[in-house]
C-alpha cells in the first residue's frame, strides 16, 4: 500500500500523531509520559504518515535556529515498520525544512535505528547518551 505524508494541522490529525507516539514511546518503549509529551509540541511542525487514510507514523520538526532544524519523535507503528513509512516521514520533514531555509537537520537517534538514519545520509555528530533509559547518539545531515 502506498504511504502518503502530510503536515498534521487539524486537532484530529495532531491527536492521531500523539496517539502513535503514545503507542510507540510510552507503551512499547516505556518512556514516561511526562518526558514524551513536552513543551515543544506546541511550537513544532508535526507530520503524519497515512496508509489508506490510516495513520501509521509521525514525526515533528523543531527549529533550533534559522538554519538548523531538528527531527524529533519519529515513530512508526510496529506493524508498519520496514514499509518505507519512516523514510517518507523523514523525506517530508527534510523537504519542508529545506523550503523554510534549513541548511542542516540534527536529531538524536536511538542506537538501534542508527543504520536507518545512516541510509538517509545522517552521520554521527557527538557522544552517545541516555535519555529515558534509552541509548541515543546525536546525528546530523547537511542539506546544502
C-alpha positions in Angstrom: 0.0 0.0 0.0 1.3 3.5 -0.8 2.2 5.7 2.1 1.4 9.4 2.0 2.8 12.0 4.4 1.0 15.2 5.3 1.5 18.0 7.7 -0.7 17.5 10.7 -2.5 20.8 11.2 -6.0 19.9 12.3 -6.7 19.0 16.0 -7.8 15.5 14.9 -4.5 15.0 13.0 -2.4 16.1 15.9 -4.3 13.7 18.2 -3.6 10.9 15.7 0.1 11.8 15.8 0.2 11.9 19.6 -1.7 8.5 19.7 1.1 6.9 17.6 3.7 8.4 19.9 1.9 7.1 23.0 1.8 3.6 21.5 5.4 3.6 20.3 7.2 5.5 23.0 5.1 5.2 26.2 3.6 1.7 25.8 6.2 -0.1 23.7 9.4 1.6 24.9 8.2 2.5 28.5 9.2 6.2 28.1 7.5 8.2 30.9 4.5 10.2 29.6 5.9 13.5 31.1 9.0 13.1 29.0 7.3 12.1 25.8 4.7 14.9 25.5 6.6 18.1 26.1 6.7 21.9 25.9 8.0 21.7 22.3 4.9 20.1 20.8 3.1 23.5 20.5 5.8 25.1 18.5 6.8 22.2 16.3 5.6 21.2 12.8 4.1 17.7 13.0 3.9 15.2 10.2 1.6 12.2 9.8 2.2 9.2 7.6 -1.0 7.6 6.3 -1.7 4.3 4.6 -5.2 4.2 3.0 -6.1 7.2 5.3 -5.0 5.2 8.4 -2.2 6.9 10.5 0.8 4.7 10.7 3.6 7.0 11.7 4.6 10.5 12.8 7.5 12.9 13.4 7.9 16.5 14.3 10.3 19.3 13.2 11.5 21.9 15.6 13.8 24.8 14.7 16.9 25.3 16.8 17.9 28.5 14.9 17.2 30.0 11.4 19.3 27.4 9.6 19.1 24.3 11.8 16.1 22.1 12.1 15.7 19.2 14.5 13.8 16.0 13.7 12.2 14.6 16.8 9.6 12.0 17.9 10.0 9.9 14.7 7.6 6.9 15.4 6.1 4.2 13.2 3.7 1.7 14.4 5.4 -1.7 15.0 3.3 -3.5 12.3 4.2 -0.8 9.7 8.0 -0.7 10.2 10.1 -1.6 7.2 7.3 -0.4 4.9 9.0 2.9 3.9 6.9 5.0 6.3 9.8 6.2 8.3 11.8 7.1 5.2 8.8 9.0 3.7 8.3 10.9 7.0 12.0 11.9 7.0 11.9 13.0 3.4 8.8 15.1 4.0 10.4 16.7 7.1 13.7 17.4 5.2 11.8 18.9 2.2 9.7 21.1 4.5 12.8 22.2 6.4 14.7 22.9 3.2 11.9 25.1 1.8 12.0 27.1 5.0 15.7 27.7 4.8 17.3 24.9 6.8 20.9 24.1 5.9 21.1 21.1 8.2 19.0 18.8 10.2 20.0 17.3 13.5 18.4 14.5 15.5 19.1 12.2 18.5 18.8 8.7 17.2 18.1 5.7 19.3 21.1 3.4 18.9 19.1 0.6 17.3 17.9 2.9 14.4 21.3 4.5 13.6 21.5 2.3 10.4 18.1 3.7 9.2 19.4 7.3 9.6 22.7 6.5 8.0 20.9 5.2 4.9 19.2 8.6 4.7 22.6 10.5 4.8 22.9 11.3 8.5 26.2 10.9 10.3 27.0 10.6 14.0 27.8 14.0 15.4 28.5 13.5 19.0 28.9 11.2 22.0 26.2 8.6 22.9 24.0 9.5 25.8 21.0 8.0 27.7 17.6 9.6 27.6 14.6 8.0 29.2 16.8 5.0 29.8 17.4 4.5 26.1 20.8 5.0 24.5 20.9 7.7 21.8 23.5 9.4 19.6 23.4 12.9 18.0 23.3 12.8 14.2 23.4 15.4 11.5 22.7 15.8 7.8 23.7 18.8 5.7 21.0 19.8 3.2 23.0 22.3 1.2 
